[in-house]
Amino acid sequence: MADGSLPKSTLEKYVKEALPDECKLAKPAMDLVVDCCNEFVLMITAKANEISEHEHKNSINPEHIIQALKELEFDAYLDEVNDALDAFKDDRKAVKQQKQESKKNKQGVQLTQEELIELQNKLFAEARAAALAADPSGNNDE
């Protein structure tokens, strides 16, 4: 992956998950899908970089990606992108909260066994929800 492309094995996994079990994808077709995915990412990144530079920013922010999708007429992806961004923000908030709770525990605040189990179940549920939200095949069956 030194060339900056997406990991082929990961893309193959996603493609296989998106196809029916009885469907196979020939190697040249898989290579074409991988090339298209890489081109898509490069195109969006390049446009987002133009937008960030135009705003005199040194970093590409999520808003730049969203604007790039709009300018490149990929509006069909906006709902999923916004959902993924919201899930990411929720995850970050949960991690921050978990770190704060962990810090409290280290300072001598003890949680009961029931509170620890409740926290663990909450974290498992959040992780499951994030994994389902991140499933690019749209197949949420487990």
N, CA, C and O of each residue as an XYZ file, in Angstrom:
568
protein
N       0.827     -1.199      0.000
C       0.000      0.000      0.000
C       0.864      1.253      0.000
O       0.367      2.349      0.256
N       2.116      1.102     -0.277
C       3.030      2.231     -0.280
C       2.687      3.228     -1.371
O       3.087      4.390     -1.298
N       1.942      2.783     -2.390
C       1.599      3.684     -3.484
C       0.426      4.598     -3.160
O       0.039      5.414     -3.997
N      -0.139      4.483     -1.988
C      -1.236      5.357     -1.581
C      -2.600      4.817     -1.938
O      -3.596      5.528     -1.804
N      -2.674      3.579     -2.388
C      -3.968      3.019     -2.752
C      -4.624      2.334     -1.546
O      -3.977      2.063     -0.535
N      -5.900      2.068     -1.682
C      -6.648      1.385     -0.636
C      -6.228     -0.084     -0.585
O      -5.816     -0.643     -1.602
N      -6.326     -0.706      0.572
C      -5.942     -2.119      0.674
C      -6.865     -3.009     -0.161
O      -8.074     -3.056      0.064
N      -6.280     -3.700     -1.111
C      -7.054     -4.535     -2.032
C      -7.838     -5.610     -1.291
O      -8.992     -5.877     -1.627
N      -7.223     -6.228     -0.287
C      -7.906     -7.308      0.438
C      -9.163     -6.795      1.146
O     -10.177     -7.492      1.199
N      -9.096     -5.600      1.679
C     -10.263     -5.021      2.357
C     -11.375     -4.738      1.347
O     -12.542     -5.039      1.597
N     -11.005     -4.160      0.214
C     -12.010     -3.876     -0.815
C     -12.634     -5.172     -1.339
O     -13.842     -5.233     -1.571
N     -11.805     -6.214     -1.526
C     -12.332     -7.501     -1.978
C     -13.355     -8.044     -0.980
O     -14.389     -8.588     -1.369
N     -13.054     -7.891      0.295
C     -13.972     -8.358      1.341
C     -15.308     -7.621      1.235
O     -16.367     -8.246      1.288
N     -15.263     -6.287      1.086
C     -16.494     -5.508      0.981
C     -17.292     -5.896     -0.257
O     -18.515     -6.018     -0.194
N     -16.611     -6.089     -1.378
C     -17.293     -6.459     -2.615
C     -17.962     -7.814     -2.446
O     -19.119     -7.983     -2.832
N     -17.253     -8.784     -1.876
C     -17.826    -10.117     -1.676
C     -19.042    -10.066     -0.754
O     -20.013    -10.791     -0.969
N     -18.994     -9.212      0.275
C     -20.133     -9.081      1.187
C     -21.339     -8.459      0.489
O     -22.482     -8.749      0.842
N     -21.083     -7.607     -0.498
C     -22.173     -6.915     -1.188
C     -22.840     -7.794     -2.247
O     -23.981     -7.547     -2.636
N     -22.126     -8.819     -2.708
C     -22.666     -9.684     -3.755
C     -23.418    -10.862     -3.159
O     -23.121    -11.288     -2.043
N     -24.392    -11.394     -3.895
C     -25.048    -12.625     -3.445
C     -24.022    -13.763     -3.387
O     -23.016    -13.736     -4.095
N     -24.282    -14.748     -2.549
C     -23.337    -15.858     -2.356
C     -23.011    -16.579     -3.658
O     -21.878    -17.014     -3.863
N     -23.992    -16.705     -4.528
C     -23.777    -17.468     -5.760
C     -23.036    -16.663     -6.844
O     -22.693    -17.207     -7.893
N     -22.796    -15.398     -6.593
C     -22.138    -14.535     -7.583
C     -20.630    -14.476     -7.326
O     -20.184    -14.314     -6.190
N     -19.873    -14.610     -8.386
C     -18.416    -14.515     -8.300
C     -17.971    -13.334     -9.163
O     -18.630    -12.983    -10.142
N     -16.858    -12.736     -8.792
C     -16.323    -11.613     -9.552
C     -14.974    -12.030    -10.117
O     -14.082    -12.421     -9.365
N     -14.816    -11.951    -11.428
C     -13.567    -12.327    -12.073
C     -12.454    -11.393    -11.615
O     -12.713    -10.242    -11.264
N     -11.221    -11.882    -11.616
C     -10.079    -11.092    -11.157
C      -9.961     -9.759    -11.897
O      -9.743     -8.733    -11.254
N     -10.100     -9.739    -13.247
C     -10.020     -8.431    -13.925
C     -11.120     -7.462    -13.477
O     -10.897     -6.254    -13.400
N     -12.303     -8.001    -13.184
C     -13.394     -7.149    -12.706
C     -13.075     -6.614    -11.316
O     -13.322     -5.444    -11.024
N     -12.520     -7.480    -10.453
C     -12.141     -7.043     -9.104
C     -11.062     -5.971     -9.184
O     -11.115     -4.974     -8.463
N     -10.082     -6.178    -10.065
C      -9.029     -5.177    -10.236
C      -9.616     -3.842    -10.690
O      -9.164     -2.784    -10.254
N     -10.612     -3.888    -11.557
C     -11.269     -2.668    -12.027
C     -12.018     -1.974    -10.889
O     -11.970     -0.749    -10.771
N     -12.703     -2.746    -10.057
C     -13.412     -2.175     -8.899
C     -12.412     -1.485     -7.977
O     -12.654     -0.366     -7.524
N     -11.287     -2.148     -7.697
C     -10.255     -1.575     -6.828
C      -9.728     -0.273     -7.429
O      -9.572      0.724     -6.724
N      -9.456     -0.287     -8.737
C      -8.972      0.932     -9.402
C     -10.006      2.059     -9.318
O      -9.652      3.216     -9.090
N     -11.278      1.718     -9.502
C     -12.342      2.728     -9.417
C     -12.445      3.315     -8.006
O     -12.612      4.522     -7.837
N     -12.344      2.451     -7.002
C     -12.391      2.920     -5.609
C     -11.236      3.875     -5.322
O     -11.426      4.933     -4.722
N     -10.047      3.493     -5.753
C      -8.881      4.358     -5.544
C      -9.054      5.687     -6.263
O      -8.731      6.736     -5.704
N      -9.557      5.661     -7.489
C      -9.766      6.890     -8.257
C     -10.808      7.776     -7.582
O     -10.648      8.995     -7.525
N     -11.868      7.167     -7.075
C     -12.916      7.917     -6.386
C     -12.335      8.646     -5.168
O     -12.589      9.834     -4.971
N     -11.562      7.930     -4.361
C     -10.969      8.533     -3.163
C     -10.013      9.668     -3.562
O     -10.021     10.733     -2.946
N      -9.208      9.438     -4.574
C      -8.277     10.489     -5.022
C      -9.022     11.717     -5.531
O      -8.630     12.848     -5.245
N     -10.095     11.494     -6.284
C     -10.868     12.605     -6.842
C     -11.505     13.435     -5.723
O     -11.431     14.664     -5.740
N     -12.127     12.765     -4.755
C     -12.772     13.478     -3.641
C     -11.722     14.215     -2.821
O     -11.923     15.365     -2.431
N     -10.603     13.550     -2.562
C      -9.538     14.167     -1.758
C      -8.954     15.386     -2.455
O      -8.719     16.416     -1.822
N      -8.720     15.272     -3.752
C      -8.161     16.402     -4.501
C      -9.113     17.597     -4.472
O      -8.679     18.733     -4.279
N     -10.404     17.344     -4.662
C     -11.388     18.437     -4.644
C     -11.491     19.031     -3.243
O     -11.572     20.250     -3.097
N     -11.489     18.193     -2.217
C     -11.549     18.686     -0.835
C     -10.301     19.507     -0.522
O     -10.385     20.513      0.182
N      -9.166     19.095     -1.027
C      -7.934     19.854     -0.827
C      -8.031     21.228     -1.489
O      -7.617     22.224     -0.897
N      -8.569     21.297     -2.701
C      -8.779     22.584     -3.375
C      -9.658     23.497     -2.522
O      -9.370     24.682     -2.360
N     -10.719     22.931     -1.987
C     -11.655     23.713     -1.165
C     -10.959     24.223      0.094
O     -11.114     25.386      0.464
N     -10.193     23.354      0.751
C      -9.508     23.778      1.979
C      -8.454     24.837      1.677
O      -8.295     25.786      2.445
N      -7.739     24.687      0.574
C      -6.744     25.693      0.193
C      -7.414     27.030     -0.119
O      -6.899     28.090      0.236
N      -8.561     26.970     -0.785
C      -9.308     28.192     -1.109
C      -9.731     28.923      0.165
O      -9.823     30.151      0.182
N      -9.986     28.165      1.226
C     -10.357     28.749      2.521
C      -9.137     29.046      3.384
O      -9.264     29.429      4.547
N      -7.951     28.864      2.800
C      -6.679     29.107      3.503
C      -6.549     28.240      4.754
O      -6.075     28.691      5.797
N      -6.984     26.976      4.621
C      -6.872     26.012      5.716
C      -5.725     25.056      5.414
O      -5.436     24.756      4.255
N      -5.079     24.586      6.474
C      -3.983     23.633      6.307
C      -4.444     22.191      6.391
O      -3.688     21.277      6.063
N      -5.681     21.976      6.829
C      -6.214     20.626      6.992
C      -7.528     20.493      6.239
O      -8.299     21.444      6.111
N      -7.757     19.285      5.748
C      -9.050     18.977      5.140
C      -9.975     18.546      6.266
O      -9.671     17.614      7.010
N     -11.085     19.217      6.385
C     -12.077     18.929      7.416
C     -13.259     18.181      6.799
O     -13.412     18.177      5.578
N     -14.085     17.559      7.612
C     -15.253     16.855      7.070
C     -16.125     17.741      6.176
O     -16.678     17.275      5.180
N     -16.241     18.997      6.532
C     -17.050     19.911      5.725
C     -16.481     20.050      4.318
O     -17.235     20.239      3.364
N     -15.152     19.959      4.176
C     -14.533     20.045      2.852
C     -14.875     18.811      2.019
O     -15.093     18.912      0.811
N     -14.920     17.651      2.666
C     -15.292     16.422      1.965
C     -16.741     16.519      1.488
O     -17.053     16.170      0.349
N     -17.612     16.991      2.362
C     -19.031     17.128      2.014
C     -19.199     18.111      0.855
O     -19.966     17.859     -0.074
N     -18.483     19.226      0.917
C     -18.558     20.200     -0.174
C     -18.011     19.609     -1.470
O     -18.559     19.858     -2.544
N     -16.941     18.832     -1.377
C     -16.373     18.192     -2.560
C     -17.383     17.236     -3.193
O     -17.542     17.215     -4.414
N     -18.059     16.454     -2.369
C     -19.080     15.548     -2.892
C     -20.169     16.325     -3.626
O     -20.627     15.907     -4.689
N     -20.582     17.459     -3.056
C     -21.609     18.291     -3.703
C     -21.108     18.836     -5.029
O     -21.804     18.755     -6.041
N     -19.894     19.395     -5.027
C     -19.357     20.003     -6.249
C     -19.114     18.977     -7.352
O     -19.214     19.295     -8.537
N     -18.795     17.744     -6.957
C     -18.564     16.679     -7.940
C     -19.850     15.917     -8.270
O     -19.824     14.898     -8.960
N     -20.978     16.436     -7.761
C     -22.312     15.901     -8.029
C     -22.496     14.465     -7.527
O     -23.120     13.635     -8.189
N     -21.940     14.193     -6.343
C     -22.159     12.915     -5.676
C     -23.119     13.099     -4.508
O     -22.916     12.541     -3.430
N     -24.164     13.883     -4.733
C     -25.140     14.183     -3.684
C     -25.808     12.927     -3.124
O     -26.266     12.925     -1.981
N     -25.864     11.874     -3.913
C     -26.516     10.639     -3.466
C     -25.817     10.049     -2.247
O     -26.422      9.274     -1.506
N     -24.561     10.400     -2.030
C     -23.806      9.859     -0.899
C     -23.904     10.724      0.361
O     -23.440     10.314      1.425
N     -24.492     11.896      0.254
C     -24.463     12.849      1.362
C     -25.147     12.328      2.627
O     -24.635     12.536      3.727
N     -26.274     11.666      2.496
C     -26.956     11.160      3.691
C     -26.075     10.162      4.438
O     -25.940     10.233      5.659
N     -25.478      9.233      3.692
C     -24.620      8.231      4.329
C     -23.376      8.875      4.933
O     -22.941      8.487      6.017
N     -22.808      9.845      4.246
C     -21.618     10.525      4.758
C     -21.960     11.290      6.030
O     -21.212     11.238      7.006
N     -23.077     11.992      6.026
C     -23.485     12.735      7.222
C     -23.798     11.793      8.380
O     -23.488     12.101      9.531
N     -24.410     10.646      8.083
C     -24.675      9.649      9.128
C     -23.364      9.120      9.711
O     -23.229      8.973     10.926
N     -22.402      8.836      8.833
C     -21.094      8.337      9.299
C     -20.381      9.404     10.126
O     -19.743      9.084     11.129
N     -20.484     10.656      9.718
C     -19.864     11.745     10.468
C     -20.511     11.883     11.844
O     -19.816     12.071     12.843
N     -21.831     11.791     11.898
C     -22.526     11.858     13.187
C     -22.112     10.699     14.090
O     -21.891     10.888     15.286
N     -22.008      9.498     13.515
C     -21.585      8.333     14.300
C     -20.164      8.522     14.816
O     -19.859      8.164     15.954
N     -19.299      9.082     13.982
C     -17.915      9.342     14.401
C     -17.888     10.328     15.564
O     -17.164     10.126     16.539
N     -18.677     11.389     15.459
C     -18.719     12.381     16.535
C     -19.263     11.761     17.823
O     -18.763     12.042     18.912
N     -20.287     10.917     17.692
C     -20.839     10.236     18.861
C     -19.793      9.321     19.496
O     -19.658      9.270     20.718
N     -19.061      8.603     18.655
C     -18.004      7.721     19.175
C     -16.944      8.518     19.904
O     -16.492      8.124     20.979
N     -16.545      9.640     19.322
C     -15.534     10.482     19.971
C     -16.024     10.989     21.308
O     -15.275     11.029     22.283
N     -17.300     11.380     21.349
C     -17.894     11.863     22.592
C     -17.913     10.750     23.637
O     -17.617     10.987     24.808
N     -18.266      9.526     23.206
C     -18.319      8.388     24.130
C     -16.929      8.053     24.663
O     -16.774      7.736     25.842
N     -15.927      8.123     23.803
C     -14.548      7.842     24.239
C     -14.101      8.900     25.242
O     -13.475      8.583     26.253
N     -14.422     10.140     24.959
C     -14.055     11.226     25.877
C     -14.733     11.018     27.234
O     -14.110     11.185     28.282
N     -16.011     10.655     27.199
C     -16.747     10.404     28.435
C     -16.142      9.215     29.179
O     -16.012      9.244     30.402
N     -15.776      8.176     28.441
C     -15.181      6.995     29.059
C     -13.848      7.352     29.719
O     -13.545      6.871     30.811
N     -13.057      8.189     29.062
C     -11.781      8.611     29.641
C     -12.003      9.417     30.911
O     -11.266      9.267     31.886
N     -13.028     10.279     30.898
C     -13.334     11.060     32.087
C     -13.776     10.140     33.229
O     -13.375     10.331     34.377
N     -14.604      9.141     32.904
C     -15.055      8.206     33.934
C     -13.886      7.383     34.460
O     -13.803      7.097     35.655
N     -12.996      7.010     33.569
C     -11.815      6.246     33.977
C     -10.930      7.085     34.890
O     -10.382      6.590     35.875
N     -10.804      8.354     34.549
C      -9.999      9.263     35.373
C     -10.620      9.396     36.763
O      -9.912      9.405     37.771
N     -11.947      9.499     36.805
C     -12.639      9.576     38.098
C     -12.366      8.318     38.912
O     -12.112      8.391     40.114
N     -12.419      7.170     38.252
C     -12.185      5.899     38.952
C     -10.772      5.843     39.515
O     -10.558      5.333     40.615
N      -9.824      6.356     38.776
C      -8.445      6.358     39.255
C      -8.259      7.309     40.428
O      -7.319      7.169     41.211
N      -9.161      8.276     40.544
C      -9.078      9.232     41.642
C      -9.816      8.725     42.880
O     -10.008      9.471     43.840
N     -10.221      7.484     42.859
C     -10.827      6.906     44.053
C     -12.324      6.743     43.996
O     -12.899      6.185     44.930
N     -12.998      7.204     42.938
C     -14.433      7.014     42.820
C     -14.660      5.592     42.314
O     -14.195      5.235     41.231
N     -15.358      4.799     43.079
C     -15.575      3.396     42.729
C     -16.989      3.207     42.202
O     -17.953      3.729     42.761
N     -17.095      2.442     41.102
C     -18.397      2.088     40.566
C     -18.806      0.744     41.150
O     -17.967     -0.112     41.431
N     -20.101      0.580     41.324
C     -20.601     -0.705     41.799
C     -20.516     -1.722     40.669
O     -20.317     -1.354     39.512
N     -20.664     -2.983     41.001
C     -20.639     -4.050     39.996
C     -21.740     -3.811     38.962
O     -21.518     -4.002     37.766
N     -22.923     -3.397     39.414
C     -24.044     -3.144     38.510
C     -23.734     -1.982     37.571
O     -24.053     -2.041     36.383
N     -23.111     -0.925     38.099
C     -22.752      0.224     37.258
C     -21.701     -0.162     36.218
O     -21.757      0.302     35.079
N     -20.753     -1.001     36.601
C     -19.730     -1.456     35.660
C     -20.354     -2.300     34.548
O     -19.996     -2.150     33.380
N     -21.270     -3.173     34.903
C     -21.950     -4.005     33.906
C     -22.780     -3.134     32.974
O     -22.788     -3.344     31.761
N     -23.477     -2.157     33.543
C     -24.291     -1.241     32.734
C     -23.406     -0.458     31.757
O     -23.755     -0.308     30.586
N     -22.275      0.035     32.232
C     -21.341      0.764     31.374
C     -20.799     -0.142     30.273
O     -20.712      0.269     29.116
N     -20.440     -1.361     30.624
C     -19.925     -2.308     29.643
C     -20.980     -2.589     28.572
O     -20.665     -2.571     27.382
N     -22.209     -2.843     28.969
C     -23.281     -3.113     28.009
C     -23.523     -1.910     27.099
O     -23.774     -2.072     25.905
N     -23.449     -0.720     27.657
C     -23.627      0.498     26.871
C     -22.521      0.614     25.823
O     -22.790      0.944     24.668
N     -21.293      0.346     26.220
C     -20.168      0.431     25.284
C     -20.282     -0.627     24.192
O     -19.983     -0.354     23.030
N     -20.719     -1.853     24.565
C     -20.927     -2.888     23.556
C     -21.995     -2.459     22.560
O     -21.831     -2.649     21.355
N     -23.085     -1.882     23.049
C     -24.169     -1.443     22.171
C     -23.686     -0.338     21.238
O     -24.018     -0.343     20.053
N     -22.920      0.594     21.749
C     -22.388      1.674     20.917
C     -21.436      1.127     19.858
O     -21.458      1.574     18.711
N     -20.605      0.167     20.236
C     -19.669     -0.431     19.283
C     -20.422     -1.184     18.190
O     -20.066     -1.097     17.015
N     -21.478     -1.932     18.583
C     -22.294     -2.638     17.599
C     -22.941     -1.653     16.632
O     -22.930     -1.869     15.420
N     -23.505     -0.570     17.169
C     -24.164      0.431     16.329
C     -23.170      1.075     15.374
O     -23.490      1.305     14.207
N     -21.975      1.368     15.857
C     -20.953      1.971     15.002
C     -20.519      1.011     13.910
O     -20.305      1.424     12.770
N     -20.387     -0.266     14.244
C     -19.987     -1.255     13.249
C     -21.058     -1.409     12.182
O     -20.745     -1.520     10.996
N     -22.315     -1.416     12.593
C     -23.401     -1.528     11.626
C     -23.488     -0.280     10.754
O     -23.764     -0.376      9.558
N     -23.255      0.888     11.344
C     -23.304      2.137     10.582
C     -22.163      2.223      9.593
O     -22.296      2.856      8.545
N     -21.044      1.598      9.910
C     -19.867      1.668      9.043
C     -19.888      0.611      7.959
O     -18.994      0.604      7.112
N     -20.875     -0.293      7.942
C     -20.930     -1.365      6.960
C     -21.262     -0.778      5.593
O     -22.410     -0.407      5.351
N     -20.277     -0.686      4.687
C     -20.513     -0.037      3.394
C     -21.402     -0.840      2.464
O     -21.902     -0.283      1.487
N     -21.622     -2.121      2.719
C     -22.461     -2.928      1.835
C     -23.932     -2.663      2.070
O     -24.778     -3.056      1.266
N     -24.243     -1.985      3.193
C     -25.623     -1.743      3.533
C     -26.297     -2.984      4.089
O     -27.494     -2.971      4.378
N     -25.534     -4.051      4.239
C     -26.051     -5.296      4.772
C     -25.780     -5.333      6.257
O     -24.643     -5.546      6.676
N     -26.802     -5.129      7.053
C     -26.631     -5.067      8.500
C     -26.936     -6.389      9.170
O     -27.054     -6.442     10.394
N     -27.068     -7.475      8.388
C     -27.314     -8.793      8.983
C     -26.050     -9.298      9.625
O     -24.951     -9.089      9.111
N     -26.207     -9.958     10.742
C     -25.045    -10.549     11.399
C     -25.131    -12.047     11.312
O     -24.247    -12.747     11.806
